[in-house]
Amino acid sequence: MTNYNINIFGSTGEIGSKTLNILSKYYNSIKINLLVSNQNYKKLIKQTNYFTPKYICIINHKHIPYIKKNINLKKTKVIHPNDLKNFLNNSYSDLTILSISGYNALNYFLSIIKNTKLLGLVNKECIVSAGHLFNKLTKKYKTIIFPIDSEHNSLFQYFDKSNIKNYKDIKKIFLTASGGPFYGKKNNNNSFTLSKALNHPKWKMGYKNSIDSATLANKCLEIIEANYLFNIPFEKLDIIIHPQALAHSIIEYKNFTSIINYFYHDMAIPINNFFIYATKNNNLIKNNNLFDFKPSINLSFDNPLIKEFPIIKTFNELDKTKPLNVIKFNCANEVAVELFTKKSIKFKDINKFINKSLSINLNYSVNSLSSIIKFQKEYVQMLYNKFLINNKF
């Protein structure tokens, strides 16, 4: 049996925790090389003491002294976040999972691409901001991108095995959206609170993805992601509401037939698909109930309404052929989500904030990762200065 090693970015989050659980139960041949967490130092300590990775890193470095006192330093070395890029540039991992959210993950993306053979990608924001450079980078460093996000994983299951050279026979490719916690409900002034927005009806996610699901920004980002990952023209991509969250993509052909990819709404399934793809071994999960199939005949689909999800109108009017516009949308949405979590703006103001942010005219080159990172930092700071300090938008 071939042995592999893996780096996990976002090990203390929902995806990282599920990944470690699956590894410990079914994939003993995969050894944990590096765990990276943002700031959940208590959980990182527990993971370190249980899984004994060779290296760990916590981005909020103020927790490092406490971590060092509570782990076995003979078995695990602690990397300071300032040294993480250098570590990645001078090491190698067979597998990597990038599950930290937000555009700041792009700071490590080039180092990860250089470092790994197979990248399981959960982070949407990296693809959205730098998708126009993906083919060049993956070809240069011979890195395979495996999408773990459920919608793109479902498309990958099909397109990776097909001989499709173009999409001339396809009428539409729908990415399904559960609709989030507010689907079918009227926003009565302050009724859409943060706690309600975080209470997703189907998925257990971090705050960013949960709020993006409530606004439908996640589907807008996922359409961009699908365009970059599979070279699908924007005009062939669309969003459809599917509250049961069991069908993850629908491929509609011009001959009036469709293919639906269906699996239970548990991220353990696409994570396990990643390991099946990596190891070419599907015999490790037989006779287990972790992936029990739970079929349902009650499947419903609906078109999203602009009055419920006004961000769709904003997204549809965006010239997505220009990478700078896409990056602005990505950053503006993330700042709006951050302001909403801090109760600086209301839920209904998220789309208004994004619209105002997109109206800022900028002439900026984004033809390299470094230029994208620089632009994102300056643009985000500009948004905070312009809208937060002035307390209006």
Solvent accessible surface area in square Angstrom, and as a share of the most:
residue,aa,sasa,rsa
1,M,175,0.78
2,T,87,0.51
3,N,105,0.54
4,Y,42,0.16
5,N,39,0.20
6,I,0,0.00
7,N,0,0.00
8,I,0,0.00
9,F,1,0.00
10,G,8,0.08
11,S,0,0.00
12,T,18,0.10
13,G,36,0.34
14,E,52,0.23
15,I,22,0.11
16,G,0,0.00
17,S,32,0.20
18,K,54,0.23
19,T,0,0.00
20,L,2,0.01
21,N,57,0.29
22,I,1,0.01
23,L,6,0.03
24,S,49,0.32
25,K,117,0.50
26,Y,21,0.08
27,Y,3,0.01
28,N,112,0.57
29,S,9,0.06
30,I,8,0.04
31,K,117,0.50
32,I,23,0.12
33,N,9,0.05
34,L,0,0.00
35,L,0,0.00
36,V,1,0.00
37,S,1,0.00
38,N,84,0.43
39,Q,104,0.46
40,N,69,0.35
41,Y,52,0.20
42,K,123,0.52
43,K,71,0.30
44,L,0,0.00
45,I,17,0.09
46,K,147,0.62
47,Q,13,0.06
48,T,3,0.01
49,N,80,0.41
50,Y,161,0.61
51,F,46,0.19
52,T,64,0.37
53,P,0,0.00
54,K,120,0.51
55,Y,49,0.19
56,I,0,0.00
57,C,0,0.00
58,I,0,0.00
59,I,52,0.26
60,N,43,0.22
61,H,96,0.43
62,K,141,0.60
63,H,28,0.12
64,I,16,0.08
65,P,81,0.51
66,Y,108,0.41
67,I,0,0.00
68,K,90,0.38
69,K,168,0.71
70,N,60,0.31
71,I,19,0.10
72,N,70,0.36
73,L,85,0.42
74,K,196,0.83
75,K,125,0.53
76,T,1,0.01
77,K,130,0.55
78,V,27,0.16
79,I,17,0.09
80,H,60,0.27
81,P,16,0.10
82,N,123,0.63
83,D,75,0.39
84,L,0,0.00
85,K,90,0.38
86,N,97,0.50
87,F,34,0.14
88,L,1,0.00
89,N,75,0.39
90,N,115,0.59
91,S,39,0.25
92,Y,118,0.45
93,S,0,0.00
94,D,35,0.18
95,L,5,0.03
96,T,0,0.00
97,I,0,0.00
98,L,0,0.00
99,S,20,0.13
100,I,32,0.16
101,S,61,0.39
102,G,5,0.05
103,Y,24,0.09
104,N,91,0.47
105,A,2,0.02
106,L,3,0.01
107,N,49,0.25
108,Y,30,0.12
109,F,1,0.00
110,L,60,0.30
111,S,8,0.05
112,I,1,0.00
113,I,0,0.00
114,K,93,0.39
115,N,3,0.01
116,T,6,0.03
117,K,117,0.49
118,L,9,0.04
119,L,0,0.00
120,G,0,0.00
121,L,1,0.00
122,V,17,0.10
123,N,4,0.02
124,K,16,0.07
125,E,3,0.01
126,C,0,0.00
127,I,0,0.00
128,V,1,0.00
129,S,0,0.00
130,A,0,0.00
131,G,6,0.05
132,H,61,0.27
133,L,22,0.11
134,F,7,0.03
135,N,117,0.60
136,K,143,0.61
137,L,20,0.10
138,T,25,0.14
139,K,168,0.71
140,K,135,0.57
141,Y,62,0.24
142,K,166,0.71
143,T,8,0.04
144,I,74,0.38
145,I,26,0.13
146,F,2,0.01
147,P,3,0.02
148,I,0,0.00
149,D,14,0.07
150,S,4,0.03
151,E,13,0.06
152,H,0,0.00
153,N,0,0.00
154,S,1,0.01
155,L,0,0.00
156,F,23,0.09
157,Q,48,0.21
158,Y,62,0.24
159,F,25,0.10
160,D,70,0.36
161,K,150,0.63
162,S,33,0.22
163,N,137,0.71
164,I,61,0.31
165,K,185,0.78
166,N,78,0.40
167,Y,26,0.10
168,K,129,0.55
169,D,84,0.44
170,I,2,0.01
171,K,109,0.46
172,K,53,0.22
173,I,0,0.00
174,F,34,0.14
175,L,0,0.00
176,T,7,0.04
177,A,3,0.03
178,S,15,0.10
179,G,0,0.00
180,G,5,0.05
181,P,19,0.12
182,F,11,0.05
183,Y,66,0.25
184,G,59,0.57
185,K,122,0.52
186,K,164,0.70
187,N,48,0.25
188,N,90,0.46
189,N,110,0.57
190,N,94,0.48
191,S,35,0.22
192,F,24,0.10
193,T,56,0.32
194,L,38,0.19
195,S,81,0.53
196,K,106,0.45
197,A,0,0.00
198,L,70,0.35
199,N,109,0.56
200,H,20,0.09
201,P,76,0.48
202,K,74,0.31
203,W,36,0.13
204,K,157,0.66
205,M,61,0.27
206,G,45,0.44
207,Y,105,0.40
208,K,10,0.04
209,N,38,0.19
210,S,2,0.01
211,I,0,0.00
212,D,1,0.01
213,S,5,0.03
214,A,2,0.02
215,T,13,0.08
216,L,1,0.00
217,A,0,0.00
218,N,16,0.08
219,K,5,0.02
220,C,0,0.00
221,L,0,0.00
222,E,4,0.02
223,I,11,0.05
224,I,0,0.00
225,E,0,0.00
226,A,0,0.00
227,N,25,0.13
228,Y,37,0.14
229,L,41,0.20
230,F,28,0.12
231,N,121,0.62
232,I,0,0.00
233,P,44,0.28
234,F,43,0.18
235,E,125,0.56
236,K,34,0.14
237,L,10,0.05
238,D,56,0.29
239,I,10,0.05
240,I,23,0.12
241,I,0,0.00
242,H,0,0.00
243,P,38,0.24
244,Q,41,0.18
245,A,7,0.06
246,L,10,0.05
247,A,0,0.00
248,H,4,0.02
249,S,3,0.02
250,I,16,0.08
251,I,4,0.02
252,E,43,0.19
253,Y,36,0.14
254,K,113,0.48
255,N,100,0.51
256,F,193,0.80
257,T,74,0.43
258,S,62,0.40
259,I,75,0.38
260,I,80,0.41
261,N,39,0.20
262,Y,56,0.21
263,F,20,0.09
264,Y,60,0.23
265,H,32,0.14
266,D,33,0.17
267,M,22,0.10
268,A,3,0.02
269,I,32,0.16
270,P,0,0.00
271,I,0,0.00
272,N,5,0.03
273,N,32,0.17
274,F,0,0.00
275,F,0,0.00
276,I,43,0.22
277,Y,57,0.22
278,A,14,0.11
279,T,23,0.13
280,K,156,0.66
281,N,40,0.21
282,N,84,0.43
283,N,101,0.52
284,L,54,0.27
285,I,37,0.19
286,K,134,0.57
287,N,159,0.82
288,N,65,0.33
289,N,119,0.61
290,L,53,0.26
291,F,42,0.18
292,D,69,0.36
293,F,131,0.55
294,K,105,0.45
295,P,93,0.58
296,S,38,0.25
297,I,171,0.87
298,N,106,0.54
299,L,61,0.30
300,S,53,0.34
301,F,75,0.31
302,D,66,0.34
303,N,104,0.53
304,P,26,0.16
305,L,86,0.43
306,I,76,0.38
307,K,174,0.74
308,E,50,0.23
309,F,3,0.01
310,P,58,0.36
311,I,2,0.01
312,I,14,0.07
313,K,107,0.45
314,T,7,0.04
315,F,4,0.02
316,N,98,0.50
317,E,122,0.55
318,L,22,0.11
319,D,63,0.33
320,K,29,0.12
321,T,109,0.64
322,K,116,0.49
323,P,38,0.24
324,L,28,0.14
325,N,31,0.16
326,V,0,0.00
327,I,0,0.00
328,K,11,0.05
329,F,0,0.00
330,N,1,0.00
331,C,0,0.00
332,A,0,0.00
333,N,0,0.00
334,E,30,0.13
335,V,3,0.02
336,A,0,0.00
337,V,1,0.01
338,E,47,0.21
339,L,3,0.02
340,F,9,0.04
341,T,32,0.18
342,K,129,0.55
343,K,166,0.70
344,S,53,0.34
345,I,17,0.09
346,K,98,0.41
347,F,26,0.11
348,K,87,0.37
349,D,21,0.11
350,I,2,0.01
351,N,20,0.10
352,K,108,0.46
353,F,1,0.00
354,I,0,0.00
355,N,70,0.36
356,K,103,0.44
357,S,0,0.00
358,L,31,0.15
359,S,75,0.48
360,I,25,0.13
361,N,141,0.72
362,L,55,0.27
363,N,158,0.81
364,Y,62,0.24
365,S,67,0.43
366,V,15,0.09
367,N,110,0.56
368,S,43,0.27
369,L,12,0.06
370,S,81,0.53
371,S,22,0.14
372,I,0,0.00
373,I,48,0.24
374,K,118,0.50
375,F,3,0.01
376,Q,4,0.02
377,K,152,0.64
378,E,80,0.36
379,Y,1,0.00
380,V,14,0.08
381,Q,100,0.45
382,M,66,0.30
383,L,0,0.00
384,Y,49,0.19
385,N,66,0.34
386,K,97,0.41
387,F,15,0.06
388,L,67,0.33
389,I,129,0.66
390,N,85,0.43
391,N,126,0.65
392,K,143,0.61
393,F,68,0.28
